[in-house]
Amino acid sequence: ELALVVVGARWLLSLLTEAVLTVAVAHLWWFHRSGAPVRPVETRDRRPETGDKRQAMIRDREPVPCPMSHVSRSGAREMGIVALAAAALIAASGCSASYSGERLFWQAQRQAAPILNTRSSTPTLTQVAEAIAACELVIKRVPQTVWAPRAHLLIAALHARQRQYAQAREAYAQVLQNYSRYQAYCVQARAQIASIYEAEGAWDEAANAYYDVADYHPWTAIGLQAPLYVASGYQRRKQDEPANDAYRRAVERYTKLLPEAPTKELTAKTKVLLAVAHQRLGKWPEAAGLLEELIAAPDGIDRAGALMSLGLLYQTKLHDAANARHAYERLLKEFPGHPVSKTAKARLEGMGVDIPAEIAARVDAAPISTGGNLTIIPPKSR
């Protein structure tokens, strides 16, 4: 009831201030117009009693002045002050809502923090109910501010913490339905819906939800990597045919996205993902060609890792020793201190290639790496 009173009072305040502002602007416009010459609207149709006839004709055609043409400047100034005051009231009303929302959300977050951050003990039903009620208060008091979708996300997290997955998905769905202008929160909501399905063991539903992230938010980090994550999910579950279908679907998606990439960095990331998809499908020449392109224009990638992957691909899959050696040697020459340099050095030595002493010393001082493949499959979004 109190929330309804507050919302009604704010609506009435906005209505009154907008009405005052409209009237004030109309009067200011009228004052501005009244200073300009006015066209005759009425003439005195009478004969002169005395005087010169020509002067009388001019006098007879003088306009009848408007009653408001002599309004004082002080009156106009007062109306201007009223208009500014009305505008200030509207602005203050919006600022007040934002501040109120921030304060209420902070209180809700403080109540939810012990529930979400504590893993050793189980929160009571009363604690959870109070935290959810605090979030719902944010949504009721300031429904059109940024704090409302954040409150829905917090409610969803509280339900998920209690393993109430259906209620959590419903809270995330509220963000998607009512707050589409806040894209960052929509990305989070869709990713969490997929993650919840995965936690429940419903992988097919989770896969569809991850594809939704890729469809609606293709250039976000999780949206870009979601197709490969779905394919790897089927692969981890030993579902080979669905996995291959998903990898083929990823190749089609990334091939279509490449011409639309908004930046060079995203172009490079898309090529990396496409190269991995080709590798998973055993399309080694296509993967090698993409790696060559990435090395030639290495914006936004790990060039050393790409050279290592290219060398391994030539050596172990395409059986091209010359190109493999060239990739390993470029890696040692350009990145002798990189962790994968030790692997490249061992590969070259196995091929009977002598490593210059200066480069060998720098490689030996590099940290140990177990790398050698492109490993870009994203972790689950939690």
N, C-alpha and C positions, 0 to 999 in steps of 0.2 A: 504493500500500500504506500509506503514511504517513497519507494522508487517511482511509482506512478505519479505521485504528487510532484516529485522533483522534475520528472520528464514533462509533465503538463506545465509547470511553472516556466521551464526553459523554453517550451514551445510558445507560450504566451508572450514571454519577453522578446523572443525573436520576431514574432508577428507584430508587436507594437513598435519595436525599433525599426523594422523594415517599413512600416507605414509612415512613421515620422520622417525617415530618411527620404522616402518617395515624395512626400509633400514638400519637404525642405528643398529638394532638388528642383521641383516644379516651380516653387516661388523664386528661387535663384535664377532660373531660366527666364521667368517673367520680368524680374528686375533688370536683367541684362537686356531684354528686348525693349523695355520701356524707355531706355535711354536713346534709342534710335528714332529718327523722324518717322512719324506715322502718316499714313495716307488719309486724306479727308474722308470721313464717313458721313458727314452731314454739312450742309451749307445753309446759311441764313438766307432764306428767300424773302427779302424785304426790300423796299425801296428806300434809298437814302432820303433823309429829311433835309439835310443841309450839306454843304461842302461840294468839293469837286466830284464829278460823276465817276471819273477813272479811279480815284482813290476809294470811292465807295464800292466799286465793283471788286477791287482787290480785297477790301475789308470783308465784303460779303462772302468771299471764297475761302476765308481762313478756316482751318479745321477746328472742330470742337474737341478740346483736349480730353484724353482719357482720365477718368477719376483717379487711377493709380499711377499716372505718369510722374507724379511728384513725390513718390514714396522716398523717404529719407534714406541715405546710405547707411545710417546706423541700423535701420530695420533690416536691410539686406545682410549687414554684418552679423546681426543677432541670429537670423535664420541660418547663416553659414555655420555659426557656432553650434546651433542645434543639430545641423546635419553631421558635423564632425563628432558631436557627442553621441549621436545615434550609431554612427559607424564604430566608434570606440566601444559602445555597449555590445555590438555584435561580435567584434573581435575578442572582447573580454569574455564573452560567453563561450566562444570556441576554445580559448586558452584555458578557461576554467575546466571545461570538459576534459581536455588533454591532461591537465594536472591531476584532476580527480581520478581519471583512468589509471595514470601511472601510480598514484598512491594506492589505489585499490588493488592493482595487480601486484605491487610490491608486497602487500599484506598477504595476498593469496599465495604468492611464490614462497614467502616465508613459512606459511603453514604446510605447503607441499614439500619443501626441501627435506625435512627429516624422513618423510615417507619414501621419496625417490632416491635418496642418497644412502639409506641404511639397508644393508643386505643381511646383516646378522640377525635382526629381529623383525618380527612381523607386526606391522602397524595395526592398531585396533580399527574396528569399523567406524567408531566415533571420530577418530582422527581423519580417516579418509573422507567421511561425510562432511566434516567441517571444512576440509580443504576444498572439496568440490563445491560446497556452498559459497565459499569465498570467491571461487572462479566464476560461478554463476552470477554473483553480484556484480562483477566487472562487466559481464555481458549485458546485464539488465540496465546498469547505470550509464554505460558509455558504449552502446552497440555499434556506433559508426566510427569508432577510433581504432587505431592499430592495436590497442590493448585487448579488444574483443577476440580477434583470431588467436592471439597469444594465449588467452584464457582457455579457448577451446583446445589448443594443443596441450596445455597443462592438464586439463581434464582427461584428455585421451591418455596421457602418460600415466596419470594416476590409475585409470582403469587397467591399463596394460600391466602396471606393477602388481595389480591384484589378479592378473590373468583373466580379467573380464574383457576378452578380446572383441566380442561383438559390440559392447558399449564403447570400447576404444575406437573401433572403426567408425562408429556412428559419429563420434566427436570429431574425428578427422574429416569425415564427409561434410560436416557443417562448415568447416573452413573452405572446402572446395565449392560448396553451393553458395555461400554468402559473402565470401571475401576473396573473389578471384583477382581483385586488383593488387593484392599482396602476393606476388608470385613466389617470393622466397618461402613464405609459409605454405603455399600450395605444393611446392616441390617437397618440402618436408612432410606434409600430410600424405602425399601419394607414396613416397618412399617408405613411410612408416606403415601404411596399410599393407604394402607388399611384405615388409619385414614381419608383420604380425601373422599374415598367412603362412609365411615360412616357418615361424615359431610354432604354429599349430600343426605343421606337417602337411599342409595343403599346398604342395609345390606347384601344381598346375594353376591354381588361383594366384599364387605368388608371382609366377611367371607372367601372367596376364597383367598383374598390377605393375610389375617392373616395366613391361612394354608400354603401359600407360605413361609412366614417367618419361620414357624415351620419346613417345609421341607428343606429349604436351610440353616437354622441356628438353628438347634435343641437345641444346648447347650448354647445359649445366654438366657438372662433373659426373653425377650419378646417371643423368639422362643419356649422356654420350656412351658411358660404359655399360649401361644396363643390358643391351643385346648380348654382349659377350658373357656377362655375368649369368644370364639365363642359360646360355648354352653350356657354360661350365657347371651350372647347377645340375642339369640333366646328366652331364658326364660324371659328376661325383656320385650320382645315384645309379650309375651303371645302366642308364637308359640311352644306349648308343644311337638308336635311330632318331629319337627326339633331339638328341644332342647334335647330330649332324644336320638335321633340319634347322635347328636354331642357329648353327654356324653359317649355314647357307643364307638364312634370313638376315644374319648380321652382315654378311658380305653385300647383299642387296641394299641394305639400309645405308651402310657406310659409303658405298659407291654412289648412291643417290645424294647423300649429304655433302660429299666433297665439293661439288661446284657451288654450294650454297654457304660454305664456311665463311663467317664474318671476319675472321682474322687469320693471319699466317700461322699463329700458334695453334689455333683450333684446326686448321688444315693439317698441320703436322700431327696433332694428336689423333685426328681421324685416320690418317694414313697408318699410324702405328697400330691402331685397333684393327684396321683392315688387314694389315700384314699378319697380325696374330690370327685372325679368322682364317686367312688363307693357309697358314701353317697348320692349324687344327684340322683343316680339310685335306692336308697333304698336297696343296698346290704350291710347290716350292718355287718354281720360276716366278710366279706372280708375287710371292712374298719377297723374293730377292730383288725384283724390280722396284718394289715399294721402298725397301730398305736403301737401295741405291739413291732413290729420289730424296729420301730423308737425310742421308749423309751429305748430299750435294747442297741441300738447303736446310740446315739443322736448327730451324727456329722452334724453340719450345720442346726439344727432345734431349735425351741423354745420348750425345753423339758417340761416346765411348761404348755404351751399351749396345747401340745400333751396330757399330763396327764389329763388336764381339758376336752378336747374333748373326750378322751377315757372314762372318768367317766360318762359324759353325755350320750355317746352312749350306755354304758352298762345299765345305769339307765332308760333312756327314750325310747330306741329302742329295746334293747335286754332283758330288764326287768331282769337283773342280778344284784341284789342288792349287793351281796358279792364282785364281781369284781369292781362294781362302788365304793363301800366304800374303797376298797383297793387302787384304783387310786386316790381318793380324799385325803386319808391319806398320801400317798406318796407325793402328791403335797404339803400339808401343812408342812410335815416334811422336805422336801428338799428346798422348795421355799416359806417360810412363808411371805416374804416381796413382793412377786410378786403380781401384780394387780389382777390376777384371783383368788388369794387365798381367798378373801372375798366370792366369789361365791362358792368355794369348802367348805368353813366353813359353809355357810348357808345350803348347800346341806346335809352335814353331820348332822347338827343339826336337819334338817327336817327328817332325818332317825333315830333320837334318839341317836346319837352317842355323847358322852362327849368328848370335846376338852380339852387337857391339858392347864392349865392356862397360862403357859409361851408361848406356841405356839399361843394361842388365843390372847394374848396381842400383839404379833408381827404381827399377821394377821390384828388386828384392826388398827394398825398404817400404814398399807400398803395403797397405793393409790387406789381409786375406779376404777373398770373396768366394762365395759359392755360386756366383751368378754365371751368366752365359746365355741366358734366354731372355726374351722380352716377357716380363712378368707384370702385367698391367691389369689383371682381373681384379675388380674392386672388391673390398670386403663388404659384408652385409651392412646395410644402413640400420643402425639401432637407435 
